[in-house]
Amino acid sequence: MSGTESSGFVDEAQLNVKAGDGGAGSVSFRREAHVPKGGPDGGDGGKGGDVWLQGNRNVASLLAFRDHPHRKATSGTHGAGKKRHGAGGSDLMVDVPEGTVVRAPDGELLVDLANHGDRWLAVQGGRGGRGNARFLTNARRAPSFAEQGEYGEERWLHLELKLMADAALVGFPNAGKSTLISAVSAAKPKIADYPFTTLTPHLGVVRFQDHEFVLADIPGLVEGAAEGKGLGHQFLRHIERARVLVLMLDLAPVDGRSPADQEAVLLRELGQYRPELLDRLRLVVGSKADVATEDYDGLRISGVARTGLDEMLGKLGTLVDEARNAEPAPEPYVTLRPSEQGFSVVRDMDGAWRVRGKIAERAVALADLTNDEAMVYVQERLRRMGVERALARAGARDGDTVRIGDVELGYEEGL
């Protein structure tokens, strides 16, 4: 099913993540008796919080992002006098279902959070500005400037869920699987009284008491499926990753096959395809109890009459929890984006020069360019980075406009 067919299951969503802004550095001087202006003692601003995405097996779908797509970390606080540094913002951990694929708006694959505990740094918090105490030098005894806080990163992300079902319904065609999944979840599969109604898997999120799990309605199994008969391997592949198997035995079979015979055939097909499937936790139920023509001593249910469902869901939820807890914990990974190094000089469409690169953009963005002393400091810093030399090599001339980030500067030859 697609993410738009049900209010309970969403497998695609847009997410806007905004990291916290950095706090501003402080301009402050010590106040001492008989000294009108002591040395600089402005503290640094705190760093803004980062936003991380984390795979979590206990999150069933992307529903939480459908109506509320924005997630924001807190910002750092400003520095203060007496070298008091601002507090850093808190990082925000955004839980998504394991199996969530994250893409950029243009479709570029950014990360696949396939396992529980996998983490990815989505956006980084802005750096806190340095207070004026940081700019004290022998030549600059009373710096009158500090750095601004850096804005935190912000971006839109596209989330896609490649879901692994917690439990899969396994049975012969027309065994009542689609009726059951529509009765216990928000999934809306096509239902009719003939074999092979379900040609593709349907997923439904089941919430019962304190259990929440994903239930898959799988195309009906036929004898010979392990050799490729019917939907064959296409069907069997869908149940390979299910944590729990639910064997549904038709109590009103058209061909008169007994429940015991149905169970034997189902287990034989599973075993021939993947012997390890026989070791999977499983629940066996008799379906269509409301119109049963066969005797059966086990758990009896009816999706149409909605009988026996509470008992079944309670047992299934317990088995799913048991299977989850028994899984060996995969080695979760943490993905950091590589830090950007260097800068480049390009020509904008209007002829102005643009300096691209995190280090140059940061130098300008953090500065208070309304302060003459700060402006001189930024020019010195850019010169040390080699920005002015690179502009000259690119062909910049006196008076040309130079853009660095959101700031426009005038180029002066020979500086």
C-alpha positions in Angstrom: 0.0 0.0 0.0 1.2 3.5 -0.5 1.6 6.1 2.2 -1.5 8.0 1.1 -4.0 5.1 1.4 -4.3 5.0 5.1 -4.2 7.4 8.1 -2.4 4.7 10.1 0.5 3.9 7.8 2.7 6.3 6.0 5.7 5.2 4.1 6.8 8.5 2.5 7.2 11.9 4.2 8.9 15.3 3.8 10.9 16.5 6.8 12.3 19.9 7.5 15.3 19.9 9.9 16.7 23.1 11.5 19.8 23.1 13.7 20.2 25.6 16.5 21.9 28.9 15.9 25.1 29.7 17.7 25.1 32.3 20.5 26.9 35.7 20.0 30.2 36.5 21.7 30.2 39.3 24.2 32.0 42.6 24.1 33.0 43.4 27.7 35.8 44.9 29.7 36.9 44.4 33.2 35.8 47.1 35.6 38.5 47.9 38.1 39.0 50.7 40.6 40.9 53.6 39.1 41.0 51.9 35.7 38.4 53.3 33.3 38.6 50.4 30.9 40.3 47.1 32.0 41.2 44.3 29.7 38.6 42.5 27.5 36.7 39.8 29.2 33.8 39.0 26.9 32.8 35.3 26.8 32.0 33.1 23.8 28.5 32.2 22.6 27.4 28.6 22.9 27.1 26.3 19.9 23.7 25.5 18.4 22.3 22.0 18.8 22.6 19.5 15.9 19.7 17.4 14.5 20.3 13.7 14.1 18.1 11.0 12.5 18.1 7.6 14.2 16.6 4.3 13.2 14.3 2.9 15.8 12.6 -0.5 15.6 9.8 0.7 17.9 8.6 3.3 15.4 6.2 1.7 12.9 5.7 4.3 10.2 6.4 7.9 9.1 2.9 9.1 10.3 4.4 11.5 12.8 5.9 13.6 10.0 2.9 13.9 7.8 1.1 16.7 9.5 4.1 18.0 11.5 7.1 18.0 9.3 9.3 20.5 11.1 12.0 19.5 13.7 14.3 22.1 15.3 17.2 21.9 17.8 17.7 24.6 20.4 20.1 27.5 20.0 23.2 28.3 22.0 23.0 31.3 24.4 25.1 34.4 24.2 28.4 35.0 26.0 28.6 37.5 28.8 31.2 39.5 30.7 33.8 38.0 33.1 34.5 35.5 30.3 31.2 33.7 31.0 30.6 31.5 28.0 27.0 30.8 26.7 25.5 27.3 27.1 25.4 25.1 24.0 22.0 24.2 22.5 20.7 20.7 23.0 21.0 18.2 20.1 17.7 16.8 18.8 17.4 13.1 18.1 14.6 12.4 15.6 13.5 8.7 15.6 12.4 7.1 12.4 11.6 3.5 11.6 14.5 1.2 10.9 14.7 0.8 7.1 14.2 4.5 6.5 16.0 5.8 3.4 16.8 9.6 3.4 17.1 11.5 0.2 17.8 15.1 -0.8 15.0 17.0 -2.6 16.7 16.2 -5.9 16.6 12.4 -5.2 20.2 12.0 -4.1 20.6 9.2 -1.6 22.0 10.6 1.6 21.8 7.6 4.0 19.9 4.3 4.6 19.1 3.8 8.3 18.6 0.1 7.9 19.2 -1.0 11.5 18.0 -0.1 15.0 20.4 2.5 16.4 21.9 3.7 13.1 22.4 7.5 13.3 23.0 10.2 10.8 23.9 13.9 11.3 21.3 15.7 9.3 22.2 19.3 10.0 24.9 20.9 12.2 24.3 23.6 14.7 25.9 27.0 14.2 29.2 27.8 15.8 29.1 30.2 18.7 30.8 33.5 18.2 34.0 34.3 20.0 33.9 37.0 22.7 36.3 40.0 22.5 38.6 38.4 25.0 39.7 36.1 22.2 40.9 38.9 20.0 43.4 40.4 22.5 46.9 40.7 20.9 49.9 42.9 21.6 48.8 45.2 18.8 45.1 45.1 19.8 44.9 45.7 23.5 41.2 46.7 23.7 39.3 44.9 21.0 35.9 46.5 20.6 34.3 43.6 18.6 33.2 40.0 19.0 31.8 37.5 16.6 28.1 36.9 15.9 26.7 33.5 16.3 26.5 31.3 13.2 23.2 30.3 11.9 22.4 26.6 12.2 21.9 24.6 9.0 18.4 24.0 7.6 17.3 21.6 4.9 14.3 19.6 3.6 14.6 15.9 3.4 12.6 13.2 1.7 12.0 10.0 3.8 11.1 6.7 2.3 10.3 3.6 4.4 11.5 0.2 3.2 9.7 -1.6 5.9 10.4 -5.0 7.3 7.2 -6.5 8.6 7.1 -7.8 12.1 4.7 -10.5 11.3 3.5 -12.1 8.0 0.2 -13.8 7.3 0.9 -17.1 5.5 -1.8 -19.2 4.0 -3.4 -20.6 0.9 -5.3 -18.3 -1.5 -8.6 -17.1 -0.1 -7.7 -18.1 3.4 -9.0 -14.8 4.8 -5.7 -13.0 5.1 -6.9 -9.7 3.5 -10.1 -9.7 5.5 -8.1 -10.1 8.7 -5.6 -7.4 8.0 -8.3 -5.0 7.2 -10.1 -5.8 10.4 -7.1 -5.3 12.7 -5.3 -2.4 11.0 -5.9 0.6 8.8 -4.8 -1.3 5.7 -7.4 -1.5 2.9 -6.5 -4.4 0.6 -8.8 -5.5 -2.1 -11.0 -8.4 -0.9 -13.0 -10.8 -2.9 -14.0 -14.5 -2.7 -11.6 -16.0 -5.2 -7.9 -17.1 -5.1 -5.1 -14.6 -5.7 -7.0 -11.5 -4.8 -3.8 -10.3 -3.2 -1.1 -10.0 -5.9 1.2 -7.7 -3.9 1.9 -7.5 -0.2 -0.1 -5.1 1.9 1.2 -3.7 5.2 -0.8 -2.6 8.1 0.2 -1.1 11.5 -1.5 -2.9 14.3 -1.9 -1.2 17.7 -3.3 -3.4 20.4 -3.0 -2.7 24.1 0.7 -1.8 24.6 1.8 -3.6 21.4 2.5 -1.9 18.1 3.8 -3.9 15.1 3.6 -4.1 11.3 1.6 -7.0 9.8 2.0 -8.0 6.2 -0.7 -9.6 4.1 1.2 -11.8 1.7 -0.1 -13.3 -1.6 -1.5 -16.8 -1.1 0.9 -19.7 -1.1 0.3 -22.6 -3.4 1.8 -26.1 -3.4 5.0 -26.0 -5.4 5.8 -22.4 -4.5 9.3 -23.4 -3.5 9.9 -24.5 -7.1 8.4 -21.3 -8.5 4.8 -22.4 -9.1 2.2 -19.6 -8.8 3.9 -16.5 -7.4 6.6 -18.8 -6.2 9.8 -17.1 -5.1 8.3 -13.7 -5.5 5.9 -14.5 -2.7 8.4 -16.3 -0.5 10.9 -13.5 -0.6 8.4 -11.3 1.1 8.3 -13.4 4.2 12.0 -13.9 4.6 12.5 -10.9 6.8 9.3 -11.2 8.8 10.1 -11.8 12.5 7.0 -13.9 13.2 4.9 -16.1 10.8 1.2 -16.4 11.2 -0.1 -19.6 9.6 -3.7 -19.2 8.6 -5.6 -22.4 8.1 -8.9 -22.1 6.2 -11.7 -23.7 8.2 -14.1 -23.5 5.2 -11.8 -24.6 2.3 -13.4 -24.9 -1.1 -11.3 -28.0 -1.8 -12.1 -29.7 1.5 -8.4 -29.8 2.5 -8.2 -30.3 6.3 -6.4 -27.8 8.6 -3.8 -30.4 9.4 -3.1 -31.0 5.8 -2.9 -27.3 5.1 -0.4 -26.7 7.9 1.8 -29.6 6.7 1.9 -28.3 3.1 2.6 -24.7 4.3 5.5 -25.8 6.5 6.9 -28.1 3.7 6.9 -25.2 1.2 8.6 -22.9 3.8 11.2 -25.5 4.7 12.0 -26.3 1.1 12.6 -22.6 0.3 14.5 -21.6 3.4 14.9 -24.3 6.1 15.6 -21.6 8.7 12.0 -20.3 8.3 10.9 -23.4 10.2 12.8 -22.0 13.2 11.0 -18.7 13.0 8.5 -17.9 15.8 5.0 -18.7 14.5 1.4 -18.5 15.5 -1.1 -21.0 14.0 -4.8 -19.9 13.7 -7.9 -21.3 12.1 -9.6 -18.6 10.0 -13.3 -18.1 8.8 -14.6 -19.5 12.1 -18.0 -18.0 11.4 -18.5 -20.3 8.4 -16.3 -23.2 9.5 -16.9 -26.6 7.9 -13.8 -28.2 9.4 -13.0 -29.3 13.0 -10.1 -27.5 14.6 -9.0 -27.4 18.2 -6.6 -24.5 18.1 -7.2 -20.7 18.1 -10.2 -19.8 15.9 -10.8 -16.4 14.4 -13.1 -14.6 12.0 -12.1 -11.4 10.4 -15.7 -10.9 9.2 -17.4 -11.6 12.5 -14.4 -10.1 14.4 -14.3 -13.0 16.8 -11.1 -14.3 18.4 -9.1 -11.3 17.3 -8.2 -9.9 20.7 -6.7 -13.2 21.8 -4.8 -13.6 18.5 -3.4 -10.0 18.7 -2.4 -10.4 22.3 -0.5 -13.6 21.5 1.0 -12.2 18.3 2.1 -9.0 20.0 3.9 -11.0 22.7 5.7 -13.1 20.0 6.7 -10.0 18.1 8.2 -8.5 21.3 10.0 -11.8 22.0 11.4 -11.9 18.5 12.6 -8.3 18.7 14.3 -8.8 22.0 16.0 -12.0 20.8 17.6 -10.4 17.7 21.3 -9.8 18.0 21.9 -6.1 18.1 23.5 -5.1 14.8 26.4 -2.8 15.0 24.8 0.6 14.7 26.8 3.1 12.8 27.1 6.9 13.1 27.4 8.9 9.9 29.0 12.3 10.0 29.3 14.5 6.9 32.9 15.3 6.0 33.9 18.8 6.9 34.3 21.1 4.0 37.9 22.1 3.2 39.2 25.0 1.2 37.4 27.5 -1.1 36.9 28.3 -4.7 36.4 31.5 -6.7 33.7 31.6 -9.5 32.0 34.3 -11.5 28.3 35.0 -11.0 26.0 35.7 -13.9 26.2 39.5 -13.3 30.0 39.5 -13.4 30.6 39.7 -9.6 33.1 37.3 -8.0 31.8 34.7 -5.6 34.0 33.0 -3.0 32.6 29.6 -2.1 33.7 27.5 0.8 32.8 27.1 4.5 35.9 28.6 6.0 35.6 31.8 4.0 31.8 32.1 4.4 32.1 31.5 8.1 34.8 34.2 8.6 32.5 36.8 7.1 29.2 35.5 8.5 30.5 35.6 12.1 31.9 39.1 11.9 30.1 42.3 12.9 31.0 44.2 9.7 29.5 47.5 11.1 32.5 47.7 13.4 35.6 49.1 11.6 38.0 47.1 13.8 36.1 43.9 13.0 36.2 44.7 9.3 40.0 45.1 9.4 40.3 41.7 11.3 38.1 40.0 8.6 40.3 41.4 5.8 43.4 40.1 7.5 41.9 36.7 8.0 40.8 36.4 4.4 44.3 37.5 3.3 45.9 34.8 5.5 43.5 32.2 3.9 44.7 33.2 0.5 41.3 34.5 -0.7 42.7 37.8 -2.0 45.5 36.1 -3.8 43.0 33.7 -5.4 40.8 36.6 -6.5 43.8 38.3 -8.2 44.7 35.1 -10.0 41.1 34.7 -11.2 41.3 38.2 -12.7 39.6 40.4 -10.1 40.2 44.2 -10.6 40.0 47.1 -8.3 36.3 48.0 -7.5 34.9 44.6 -8.5 32.2 43.2 -6.3 33.1 40.1 -4.2 30.4 38.0 -2.6 31.1 35.7 0.3 28.0 34.1 1.6 25.3 36.8 2.0 27.9 39.6 2.2 29.1 41.8 -0.7 32.5 43.4 -0.4 34.5 45.7 -2.7 37.8 44.3 -4.1 40.9 46.5 -3.7 44.0 45.5 -5.6 47.2 45.3 -3.7 45.7 44.5 -0.4 
